[in-house]
Amino acid sequence: MKKTKAVALYSGGLDSTLAILAMQIQGVEVTAITFMNHFGCDISDKSSCSKDPFAASIKFGFKVKL
């Protein structure tokens, strides 16, 4: 039987991470896609920018394409 595959839009936040983990638990091979932008981000203050989207992907074993 072919393995089910899915693409997920991934923000790096809790909701999208948990959605991907739920799909993985059901045996779905997930590739996450994320976009880097500076909307709502003050580049002089990096703490206002989104967190590294790759940290959770490494911890939980799913691919992220930028």
N, C-alpha and C positions, 0 to 999 in steps of 0.2 A: 504494500500500500504506500502511496506517495505521502510524504510528510507535508502537512499543511503549513503554508508560509504566510506571513502578514507583514505589512509595513505600518509603523506607528509614527505619528507626529509626536516628537519628544521635546518637552520644555526643559527637562532636567529636574523638574519639581516632583513632589510626592505623588500627585495624582497620575501623571503619565508614567512614572516609574512603577507604581502599583498595577496599573493597567497592563503594562508589559509583563510584569511578573505573573499576573493572573493568566495571561495567554500562554506563557511558558509552562506553567503548571499543567495546563490542558494539552501540552505537547505541541504547541504551535511554535515554529521557528520565526522569531521576530527580528526584523531589521528596523532600527529606529532612525528617523531622519530629524535633524535639528537645524535651525537657522540661527546664525549669529547676526544680531543687529544692535544698534545703539539707541533704539527708542526707549525713553525712560531711563537712560543710563548716562550718568555724568562721567565722562572718561577721565576727568581729573580726580574723581573719587571712585575707585574700583569697587568699593563695598556696595555701591548702588547698582552694579552690573550683575547679571545673572551668574550663578555659580557654574563651575565646570561641569558640563553635561556628561563628560566621560567618566567621572568618578564612580557613579552608580553602575554604569555599563560594565566597567571592569569588575566591580564587586559582585554583580549578579550575572555576568556572562552573556550580555547581548551586544550586538554590533550597533554602532552609531555612525551614520554617515553625515558629514557636515555639508 
